[in-house]
C-alpha cells in the first residue's frame, strides 16, 4: 500500500506546511519521504526527511503510530545584517501521532515531533513540531 498527505501546523511558533508520501513495507512498518516549509518571522526553512513509521494497530479506526526520521534543514534568514556561519543542518526526529480513518481510503493524520538539529557549534538545537492534515492511501 502507498499513501500521500498534506499537513499544516507549527514549528516552534512558526507556520508549517508539509507533504509526504509513504509505502507500507509490512502491515506495521512503513517508509516515508516528507518535505516541509516553515514560514517564520526571522527566517524561512525547508526540511526534507526520510523515516520509518511503526503502526502497532493498523486495523483500528483510531490508530497510534511512532516515527523515527533523519534529514536536512535549509535555513534562509530574512535579514542580512549578519551572515550566519552555516545555514544547512542535518536533523534527526522522533514523533508520535494518530491516524483517524474517516471514509473509504481517507484518514486524518495528526502528529507531534521532536527534532534534534545538528550544528557545528558546541551545542545542538532542539525544535518541536506539531501538524494535522488529510491523507489518502491506495
C-alpha positions as CSV (number, residue, x, y, z in Angstrom):
1,X,0.0,0.0,0.0
2,X,1.0,3.6,-0.6
3,X,-0.2,6.8,0.9
4,X,0.2,10.6,0.4
5,X,-0.9,13.5,2.6
6,X,-0.8,17.3,3.1
7,X,-0.5,18.6,6.7
8,X,-0.3,22.0,8.4
9,X,0.8,23.0,11.8
10,X,3.5,24.8,13.8
11,X,7.3,24.6,14.2
12,X,8.5,26.4,17.3
13,X,5.7,29.1,16.9
14,X,6.1,29.5,13.1
15,X,3.6,28.3,10.4
16,X,4.5,24.9,8.9
17,X,3.2,23.3,5.7
18,X,4.2,19.7,4.9
19,X,3.6,17.0,2.3
20,X,4.6,13.3,2.5
21,X,4.5,10.1,0.6
22,X,4.7,6.7,2.2
23,X,4.9,3.0,1.4
24,X,3.9,0.2,3.8
25,X,6.7,-2.4,3.7
26,X,4.9,-4.7,6.1
27,X,1.5,-4.5,7.9
28,X,3.0,-2.4,10.7
29,X,6.1,-0.8,9.3
30,X,6.2,1.9,6.6
31,X,8.8,4.1,4.9
32,X,8.1,7.8,4.3
33,X,9.6,10.7,2.5
34,X,8.5,14.2,3.6
35,X,9.1,17.8,2.6
36,X,8.1,20.8,4.8
37,X,8.4,24.6,4.7
38,X,8.5,26.7,7.8
39,X,7.5,30.4,7.5
40,X,8.9,32.3,10.5
41,X,9.2,36.0,11.2
42,X,13.0,35.9,11.2
43,X,13.7,33.1,8.7
44,X,12.2,30.6,6.3
45,X,13.2,27.0,6.4
46,X,12.8,23.9,4.2
47,X,13.1,20.4,5.5
48,X,13.4,17.1,3.7
49,X,13.4,13.8,5.6
50,X,13.1,10.1,5.2
51,X,11.9,7.9,8.0
52,X,10.3,4.8,9.4
53,X,6.8,4.7,10.8
54,X,5.6,1.9,13.1
55,X,1.8,1.5,13.4
56,X,1.1,-1.1,16.1
57,X,-2.6,-1.5,15.4
58,X,-3.3,-0.7,11.7
59,X,-6.7,-2.3,11.8
60,X,-8.1,0.1,14.5
61,X,-10.2,3.1,13.3
62,X,-8.1,5.4,15.6
63,X,-4.6,4.0,15.3
64,X,-1.5,5.4,17.1
65,X,1.9,5.4,15.4
66,X,5.6,6.1,16.2
67,X,8.1,7.6,13.8
68,X,11.9,8.0,13.5
69,X,13.4,10.0,10.7
70,X,16.6,11.8,9.5
71,X,17.0,14.5,7.0
72,X,18.3,18.0,6.3
73,X,17.1,21.5,7.1
74,X,17.9,24.5,4.9
75,X,17.5,27.9,6.7
76,X,17.1,31.2,4.8
77,X,17.3,34.2,7.1
78,X,15.0,37.2,6.2
79,X,17.5,39.8,7.4
80,X,21.0,40.1,6.1
81,X,22.6,42.2,8.9
82,X,25.0,39.4,9.8
83,X,25.7,36.3,7.7
84,X,25.5,33.1,9.7
85,X,28.3,30.7,9.5
86,X,26.1,27.9,8.4
87,X,22.5,27.6,7.2
88,X,22.1,23.9,6.4
89,X,22.0,21.3,9.1
90,X,21.3,17.6,9.5
91,X,18.4,16.6,11.6
92,X,17.0,13.6,13.4
93,X,13.5,13.3,14.7
94,X,11.2,11.2,16.8
95,X,7.4,11.5,16.7
96,X,4.1,10.2,18.0
97,X,0.8,10.5,16.2
98,X,-2.7,9.3,15.4
99,X,-4.4,8.2,12.2
100,X,-8.2,8.5,12.3
101,X,-9.9,6.8,9.4
102,X,-12.9,8.9,8.2
103,X,-14.3,7.3,5.0
104,X,-13.1,4.9,2.4
105,X,-9.4,5.5,1.8
106,X,-9.2,8.8,3.6
107,X,-7.8,9.5,7.1
108,X,-6.9,12.4,9.3
109,X,-3.3,12.3,10.5
110,X,-2.0,14.3,13.5
111,X,1.4,14.1,15.0
112,X,4.0,15.8,17.3
113,X,7.7,15.5,16.5
114,X,10.8,16.4,18.5
115,X,13.7,17.4,16.3
116,X,17.4,17.5,17.1
117,X,19.3,19.8,14.8
118,X,23.0,19.0,14.5
119,X,25.1,22.2,14.3
120,X,28.9,22.7,14.2
121,X,28.6,24.8,17.4
122,X,29.2,23.3,20.9
123,X,25.5,22.5,21.4
124,X,22.9,21.2,19.1
125,X,19.4,22.8,18.8
126,X,16.1,21.2,19.5
127,X,12.7,22.1,18.0
128,X,9.1,20.8,18.5
129,X,6.7,20.5,15.6
130,X,3.0,19.6,15.5
131,X,0.8,19.2,12.5
132,X,-2.5,17.8,11.3
133,X,-3.9,17.1,7.8
134,X,-5.7,14.8,5.4
135,X,-4.2,11.7,3.8
136,X,-5.2,9.0,1.4
137,X,-4.0,5.5,0.8
138,X,-4.2,3.4,-2.3
